[in-house]
């Protein structure tokens, strides 16, 4: 069933929900220019640079933690994509 624009008589998706029909979620796909590993590594580097400009404290520690998480995620993704699936060093 195709939905047109909502009108005063019909409020699009809300009317379908009232009728008990299930709605499909539309996914907008996006093709990334860089791999996940490269994006995570860049994010880790950005966070480390940002943390270096902060004074010691909770905010700096949190940024460094996020940088380590991004770096670990990058390494895990690379490892999972590898053909031999060798354990990490």
N, CA, C and O atoms as a MOPAC input file, in Angstrom:
PM7 MOZYME 1SCF
protein

 N      0.83700 1    -1.16200 1     0.00000 1
 C      0.00000 1     0.00000 1     0.00000 1
 C      0.88700 1     1.23300 1     0.00000 1
 O      1.74300 1     1.37200 1     0.87400 1
 N      0.70500 1     2.12600 1    -0.95500 1
 C      1.47200 1     3.36100 1    -1.03700 1
 C      0.75900 1     4.46400 1    -0.29100 1
 O     -0.46700 1     4.57000 1    -0.32300 1
 N      1.53000 1     5.26400 1     0.36700 1
 C      0.96100 1     6.39100 1     1.09400 1
 C      1.23200 1     7.67200 1     0.32700 1
 O      2.35000 1     7.89800 1    -0.13500 1
 N      0.24100 1     8.49000 1     0.19200 1
 C      0.42700 1     9.81000 1    -0.37900 1
 C      0.70200 1    10.78300 1     0.74000 1
 O      0.83900 1    10.38700 1     1.89700 1
 N      0.78400 1    12.05300 1     0.40200 1
 C      1.00500 1    13.03600 1     1.46600 1
 C     -0.18900 1    13.09900 1     2.40200 1
 O     -1.31900 1    12.87000 1     1.97100 1
 N      0.03400 1    13.40200 1     3.66700 1
 C     -1.08500 1    13.49100 1     4.61200 1
 C     -2.07000 1    14.57900 1     4.18700 1
 O     -1.67400 1    15.63800 1     3.70100 1
 N     -3.31800 1    14.30600 1     4.37400 1
 C     -4.38300 1    15.26600 1     4.09000 1
 C     -5.17200 1    15.46600 1     5.37000 1
 O     -4.98100 1    14.71900 1     6.33000 1
 N     -6.05300 1    16.45500 1     5.40800 1
 C     -6.85700 1    16.64100 1     6.63000 1
 C     -7.67600 1    15.39500 1     6.97500 1
 O     -7.92400 1    15.12500 1     8.15000 1
 N     -8.09300 1    14.64000 1     5.96700 1
 C     -8.90100 1    13.44400 1     6.23300 1
 C     -8.03500 1    12.25600 1     6.64900 1
 O     -8.50500 1    11.36000 1     7.35100 1
 N     -6.79300 1    12.24700 1     6.22600 1
 C     -5.93000 1    11.09700 1     6.46900 1
 C     -4.55000 1    11.58600 1     6.89700 1
 O     -3.94800 1    12.42500 1     6.22600 1
 N     -4.05900 1    11.06900 1     7.99700 1
 C     -2.78500 1    11.51200 1     8.53600 1
 C     -1.68400 1    10.50200 1     8.23500 1
 O     -0.87500 1    10.20700 1     9.11500 1
 N     -1.63000 1     9.97600 1     7.04600 1
 C     -0.54000 1     9.10600 1     6.59500 1
 C     -0.31100 1     7.90200 1     7.47200 1
 O     -1.20800 1     7.08100 1     7.66200 1
 N      0.90100 1     7.79400 1     8.01200 1
 C      1.31100 1     6.63100 1     8.78900 1
 C      0.48500 1     6.44600 1    10.04900 1
 O      0.25300 1     5.31300 1    10.47000 1
 N      0.03900 1     7.52600 1    10.65700 1
 C     -0.74100 1     7.41100 1    11.87700 1
 C     -2.03300 1     6.64100 1    11.63800 1
 O     -2.42800 1     5.82300 1    12.46800 1
 N     -2.70600 1     6.90000 1    10.49100 1
 C     -3.93200 1     6.16700 1    10.16700 1
 C     -3.65400 1     4.68000 1    10.01800 1
 O     -4.44800 1     3.85800 1    10.47500 1
 N     -2.53600 1     4.31800 1     9.38500 1
 C     -2.20800 1     2.90000 1     9.21700 1
 C     -1.97200 1     2.24300 1    10.56700 1
 O     -2.36600 1     1.09700 1    10.78600 1
 N     -1.32600 1     2.97300 1    11.47200 1
 C     -1.07400 1     2.40400 1    12.79000 1
 C     -2.38900 1     2.18400 1    13.52900 1
 O     -2.53600 1     1.20000 1    14.25500 1
 N     -3.33200 1     3.08100 1    13.35300 1
 C     -4.62500 1     2.91500 1    14.00400 1
 C     -5.37000 1     1.71000 1    13.43300 1
 O     -6.15100 1     1.06700 1    14.13400 1
 N     -5.12400 1     1.41100 1    12.16500 1
 C     -5.78200 1     0.27200 1    11.53300 1
 C     -5.07300 1    -1.03300 1    11.88100 1
 O     -5.56900 1    -2.10500 1    11.53500 1
 N     -3.94100 1    -0.96900 1    12.54800 1
 C     -3.23500 1    -2.17200 1    12.97900 1
 C     -2.27000 1    -2.71800 1    11.94200 1
 O     -1.77700 1    -3.83400 1    12.10700 1
 N     -1.98300 1    -1.98200 1    10.88700 1
 C     -1.04500 1    -2.46000 1     9.88100 1
 C      0.37300 1    -2.16800 1    10.33900 1
 O      0.62300 1    -1.21900 1    11.08200 1
 N      1.28700 1    -3.00000 1     9.88400 1
 C      2.69200 1    -2.79300 1    10.22600 1
 C      3.31100 1    -1.84600 1     9.21400 1
 O      2.99000 1    -1.89100 1     8.02600 1
 N      4.18800 1    -0.99900 1     9.68700 1
 C      4.86800 1    -0.04900 1     8.82300 1
 C      6.29400 1    -0.51200 1     8.57300 1
 O      6.92900 1    -1.08300 1     9.45900 1
 N      6.79100 1    -0.27100 1     7.38500 1
 C      8.17300 1    -0.59000 1     7.06400 1
 C      9.03100 1     0.63200 1     7.32600 1
 O      8.64100 1     1.75300 1     7.00000 1
 N     10.17800 1     0.42100 1     7.90400 1
 C     11.11600 1     1.50100 1     8.12700 1
 C     11.95300 1     1.65600 1     6.87200 1
 O     12.47300 1     0.67400 1     6.34100 1
 N     12.08400 1     2.87300 1     6.40100 1
 C     12.88700 1     3.14200 1     5.21300 1
 C     14.30100 1     3.44600 1     5.66700 1
 O     14.52000 1     4.34100 1     6.48300 1
 N     15.26300 1     2.69700 1     5.13500 1
 C     16.66400 1     2.92700 1     5.47000 1
 C     17.31700 1     3.70500 1     4.34400 1
 O     17.24300 1     3.31300 1     3.17900 1
 N     17.95000 1     4.79600 1     4.69500 1
 C     18.67600 1     5.58100 1     3.71500 1
 C     20.12900 1     5.14500 1     3.77500 1
 O     20.83200 1     5.43600 1     4.74300 1
 N     20.56900 1     4.46100 1     2.76300 1
 C     21.93100 1     3.92700 1     2.76500 1
 C     22.91400 1     4.98900 1     2.31400 1
 O     22.59400 1     5.85100 1     1.49600 1
 N     24.10900 1     4.90900 1     2.85800 1
 C     25.14700 1     5.87300 1     2.55600 1
 C     26.43600 1     5.10900 1     2.30800 1
 O     26.84100 1     4.29500 1     3.13900 1
 N     27.07400 1     5.35200 1     1.20200 1
 C     28.32900 1     4.69200 1     0.86500 1
 C     29.47800 1     5.54500 1     1.38600 1
 O     29.67800 1     6.67000 1     0.92800 1
 N     30.22800 1     5.01600 1     2.33700 1
 C     31.34800 1     5.75000 1     2.91800 1
 C     32.54100 1     5.71600 1     1.98300 1
 O     32.78700 1     4.71600 1     1.30900 1
 N     33.27500 1     6.80600 1     1.94700 1
 C     34.46600 1     6.89200 1     1.10700 1
 C     35.62800 1     6.13100 1     1.73700 1
 O     36.47900 1     5.59800 1     1.02500 1
 N     35.66900 1     6.07900 1     3.06200 1
 C     36.75300 1     5.39000 1     3.76700 1
 C     36.21000 1     4.14800 1     4.46300 1
 O     35.01100 1     4.04100 1     4.72100 1
 N     37.09500 1     3.22300 1     4.76100 1
 C     36.68600 1     2.01400 1     5.46900 1
 C     36.37100 1     2.35200 1     6.92500 1
 O     36.76700 1     3.40100 1     7.43300 1
 N     35.66100 1     1.45800 1     7.57400 1
 C     35.35400 1     1.63900 1     8.99100 1
 C     36.63900 1     1.76000 1     9.79100 1
 O     36.73600 1     2.59800 1    10.68700 1
 N     37.62600 1     0.93000 1     9.47400 1
 C     38.89200 1     0.94900 1    10.19700 1
 C     39.56200 1     2.31900 1    10.09300 1
 O     40.07200 1     2.84600 1    11.08200 1
 N     39.55700 1     2.88800 1     8.89200 1
 C     40.19000 1     4.19600 1     8.68500 1
 C     39.43200 1     5.29500 1     9.42000 1
 O     40.04600 1     6.19400 1     9.99600 1
 N     38.11100 1     5.22900 1     9.40400 1
 C     37.31200 1     6.23800 1    10.10600 1
 C     37.52700 1     6.15900 1    11.60900 1
 O     37.64400 1     7.18900 1    12.27200 1
 N     37.58200 1     4.94300 1    12.15600 1
 C     37.81300 1     4.78500 1    13.59500 1
 C     39.21400 1     5.23700 1    13.98700 1
 O     39.39600 1     5.86600 1    15.03000 1
 N     40.20100 1     4.92200 1    13.15800 1
 C     41.57600 1     5.34500 1    13.45100 1
 C     41.67900 1     6.87300 1    13.41300 1
 O     42.35900 1     7.46700 1    14.25000 1
 N     41.01400 1     7.50700 1    12.45400 1
 C     41.02300 1     8.96800 1    12.36900 1
 C     40.32500 1     9.58900 1    13.57900 1
 O     40.76900 1    10.60800 1    14.10700 1
 N     39.24100 1     8.97000 1    14.00700 1
 C     38.52700 1     9.45900 1    15.19600 1
 C     39.41000 1     9.33300 1    16.43900 1
 O     39.43200 1    10.23400 1    17.27700 1
 N     40.13500 1     8.22000 1    16.56200 1
 C     41.04000 1     8.03400 1    17.70200 1
 C     42.12400 1     9.09500 1    17.70200 1
 O     42.45400 1     9.65000 1    18.75000 1
 N     42.67700 1     9.37800 1    16.53700 1
 C     43.71900 1    10.40900 1    16.43300 1
 C     43.15800 1    11.78400 1    16.79700 1
 O     43.79700 1    12.54600 1    17.52100 1
 N     41.96400 1    12.09800 1    16.29300 1
 C     41.32600 1    13.38000 1    16.59400 1
 C     41.08400 1    13.52700 1    18.09800 1
 O     41.33000 1    14.58900 1    18.66900 1
 N     40.60200 1    12.45600 1    18.73500 1
 C     40.33400 1    12.50300 1    20.17100 1
 C     41.61700 1    12.66800 1    20.98100 1
 O     41.64000 1    13.39600 1    21.97300 1
 N     42.68700 1    11.98900 1    20.55700 1
 C     43.96400 1    12.12500 1    21.26600 1
 C     44.51000 1    13.56100 1    21.16900 1
 O     45.01500 1    14.11000 1    22.14900 1
 N     44.40200 1    14.15700 1    19.97600 1
 C     44.85000 1    15.54200 1    19.80800 1
 C     44.02300 1    16.48200 1    20.67500 1
 O     44.55900 1    17.39200 1    21.30900 1
 N     42.72000 1    16.25600 1    20.69800 1
 C     41.83400 1    17.09600 1    21.49900 1
 C     42.14500 1    16.92800 1    22.99100 1
 O     42.13500 1    17.90100 1    23.74400 1
 N     42.41700 1    15.70100 1    23.40800 1
 C     42.72300 1    15.43400 1    24.81800 1
 C     44.03600 1    16.08900 1    25.23200 1
 O     44.18800 1    16.52200 1    26.37400 1
 N     44.98700 1    16.16100 1    24.29600 1
 C     46.28600 1    16.74900 1    24.64700 1
 C     46.17000 1    18.24200 1    24.96800 1
 O     47.03000 1    18.80100 1    25.64800 1
 N     45.10800 1    18.88100 1    24.47900 1
 C     44.94300 1    20.31100 1    24.75800 1
 C     44.18300 1    20.56000 1    26.05800 1
 O     44.04800 1    21.70700 1    26.48600 1
 N     43.68800 1    19.49800 1    26.68900 1
 C     42.93400 1    19.64100 1    27.93500 1
 C     43.85000 1    19.46300 1    29.14000 1
 O     44.84600 1    18.74400 1    29.06800 1
 N     43.51000 1    20.12000 1    30.24700 1
 C     44.28800 1    19.89000 1    31.47300 1
 C     43.94900 1    18.50700 1    32.03600 1
 O     42.88200 1    17.96500 1    31.74900 1
 N     44.84700 1    17.94200 1    32.83000 1
 C     44.54800 1    16.64500 1    33.43700 1
 C     43.23400 1    16.70300 1    34.21200 1
 O     42.93200 1    17.68100 1    34.89600 1
 N     42.46400 1    15.62200 1    34.08200 1
 C     41.18400 1    15.57900 1    34.78300 1
 C     40.23400 1    14.59800 1    34.12600 1
 O     40.61800 1    13.82500 1    33.24800 1
 N     38.99500 1    14.64400 1    34.56800 1
 C     37.99200 1    13.68600 1    34.11400 1
 C     37.69200 1    13.82300 1    32.62000 1
 O     37.54500 1    12.81600 1    31.92700 1
 N     37.60200 1    15.05200 1    32.12100 1
 C     37.27900 1    15.25500 1    30.70200 1
 C     38.37500 1    14.68400 1    29.80700 1
 O     38.09600 1    14.03900 1    28.79700 1
 N     39.62400 1    14.93300 1    30.19500 1
 C     40.75800 1    14.41100 1    29.41800 1
 C     40.77600 1    12.88200 1    29.45900 1
 O     40.96800 1    12.22800 1    28.43400 1
 N     40.57600 1    12.32300 1    30.65300 1
 C     40.55600 1    10.86300 1    30.79300 1
 C     39.45500 1    10.24000 1    29.94300 1
 O     39.65800 1     9.18900 1    29.33500 1
 N     38.29700 1    10.87900 1    29.89800 1
 C     37.17900 1    10.36300 1    29.10800 1
 C     37.51200 1    10.37700 1    27.61400 1
 O     37.19600 1     9.43100 1    26.89300 1
 N     38.14900 1    11.45100 1    27.15600 1
 C     38.52800 1    11.52300 1    25.74100 1
 C     39.56100 1    10.47300 1    25.38700 1
 O     39.49100 1     9.85700 1    24.32300 1
 N     40.51900 1    10.26800 1    26.27500 1
 C     41.52900 1     9.23900 1    26.02500 1
 C     40.89500 1     7.84300 1    26.03000 1
 O     41.29900 1     6.97600 1    25.25400 1
 N     39.91200 1     7.62700 1    26.89300 1
 C     39.20200 1     6.34500 1    26.92100 1
 C     38.47400 1     6.11300 1    25.60100 1
 O     38.51000 1     5.01400 1    25.04800 1
 N     37.81300 1     7.15500 1    25.10200 1
 C     37.10700 1     7.03900 1    23.82300 1
 C     38.07400 1     6.79700 1    22.67300 1
 O     37.76700 1     6.05400 1    21.74100 1
 N     39.24200 1     7.42600 1    22.74000 1
 C     40.26100 1     7.21500 1    21.70400 1
 C     40.73100 1     5.76500 1    21.70800 1
 O     40.89000 1     5.15800 1    20.64900 1
 N     40.95400 1     5.20600 1    22.90300 1
 C     41.36600 1     3.79900 1    22.99700 1
 C     40.27100 1     2.87700 1    22.46900 1
 O     40.55100 1     1.87900 1    21.80400 1
 N     39.01200 1     3.22600 1    22.77500 1
 C     37.89100 1     2.42300 1    22.27800 1
 C     37.84100 1     2.43400 1    20.76200 1
 O     37.66700 1     1.38700 1    20.13900 1
 N     37.99100 1     3.60400 1    20.16600 1
 C     37.95400 1     3.71400 1    18.71000 1
 C     39.10900 1     2.94400 1    18.08600 1
 O     38.93400 1     2.26300 1    17.07600 1
 N     40.28200 1     3.05300 1    18.68500 1
 C     41.45100 1     2.34100 1    18.17900 1
 C     41.25500 1     0.82400 1    18.28000 1
 O     41.58300 1     0.08500 1    17.35100 1
 N     40.71900 1     0.37300 1    19.41100 1
 C     40.45500 1    -1.05700 1    19.59100 1
 C     39.40800 1    -1.53500 1    18.58900 1
 O     39.54200 1    -2.61500 1    18.01500 1
 N     38.38000 1    -0.74100 1    18.38400 1
 C     37.35700 1    -1.09600 1    17.40000 1
 C     37.92400 1    -1.20000 1    16.00500 1
 O     37.55500 1    -2.09500 1    15.24600 1
 N     38.82100 1    -0.29100 1    15.65900 1
 C     39.47500 1    -0.32000 1    14.35400 1
 C     40.29000 1    -1.60300 1    14.18700 1
 O     40.21900 1    -2.26300 1    13.15100 1
 N     41.05800 1    -1.94600 1    15.21300 1
 C     41.87900 1    -3.15800 1    15.16200 1
 C     41.02000 1    -4.41800 1    15.10500 1
 O     41.33800 1    -5.35700 1    14.37400 1
 N     39.93400 1    -4.44000 1    15.87300 1
 C     39.05000 1    -5.62000 1    15.86100 1
 C     38.38400 1    -5.78100 1    14.50300 1
 O     38.28200 1    -6.89700 1    13.99300 1
 N     37.93400 1    -4.68800 1    13.91500 1
 C     37.28800 1    -4.76100 1    12.60900 1
 C     38.28100 1    -5.25200 1    11.55700 1
 O     37.94300 1    -6.07300 1    10.70500 1
 N     39.49800 1    -4.74200 1    11.62900 1
 C     40.54100 1    -5.18300 1    10.70200 1
 C     40.81000 1    -6.67400 1    10.88400 1
 O     40.95000 1    -7.40600 1     9.90400 1
 N     40.88300 1    -7.11500 1    12.11300 1
 C     41.13600 1    -8.52000 1    12.41000 1
 C     39.98800 1    -9.40200 1    11.90200 1
 O     40.22800 1   -10.46200 1    11.32500 1
 N     38.74400 1    -8.96300 1    12.11700 1
 C     37.59900 1    -9.74400 1    11.67500 1
 C     37.50200 1    -9.83000 1    10.15700 1
 O     36.98500 1   -10.81200 1     9.62500 1
 N     37.98900 1    -8.81900 1     9.46100 1
 C     37.96200 1    -8.83300 1     8.00000 1
 C     39.12800 1    -9.60400 1     7.39200 1
 O     39.11300 1    -9.91400 1     6.20100 1
 N     40.13200 1    -9.91300 1     8.19900 1
 C     41.31400 1   -10.57100 1     7.65300 1
 C     40.96000 1   -11.98900 1     7.19600 1
 O     40.10200 1   -12.64000 1     7.79200 1
 N     41.62300 1   -12.46400 1     6.14100 1
 C     41.27800 1   -13.78800 1     5.59100 1
 C     41.62300 1   -14.94100 1     6.53100 1
 O     40.92900 1   -15.95800 1     6.53000 1
 N     42.67100 1   -14.80600 1     7.32500 1
 C     43.09500 1   -15.91800 1     8.16900 1
 C     42.53200 1   -15.89500 1     9.57900 1
 O     42.62600 1   -16.89500 1    10.29000 1
 N     41.95300 1   -14.78600 1     9.99700 1
 C     41.43800 1   -14.60600 1    11.35900 1
 C     42.44500 1   -15.06500 1    12.41400 1
 O     42.16400 1   -15.95500 1    13.21700 1
 N     43.60000 1   -14.45200 1    12.39500 1
 C     44.63200 1   -14.74400 1    13.36900 1
 C     44.33200 1   -13.95500 1    14.65100 1
 O     43.82200 1   -12.83700 1    14.57000 1
 N     44.63100 1   -14.50400 1    15.81800 1
 C     44.38600 1   -13.74400 1    17.05700 1
 C     45.24600 1   -12.49500 1    17.09900 1
 O     46.32800 1   -12.47000 1    16.51100 1
 N     44.77900 1   -11.44300 1    17.79300 1
 C     45.55700 1   -10.19800 1    17.86500 1
 C     46.86100 1   -10.40000 1    18.61000 1
 O     46.99900 1   -11.32400 1    19.41200 1
 N     47.83400 1    -9.50600 1    18.33000 1
 C     49.15400 1    -9.60500 1    18.97100 1
 C     49.08700 1    -9.35500 1    20.43800 1
 O     50.11100 1    -9.40200 1    21.11900 1

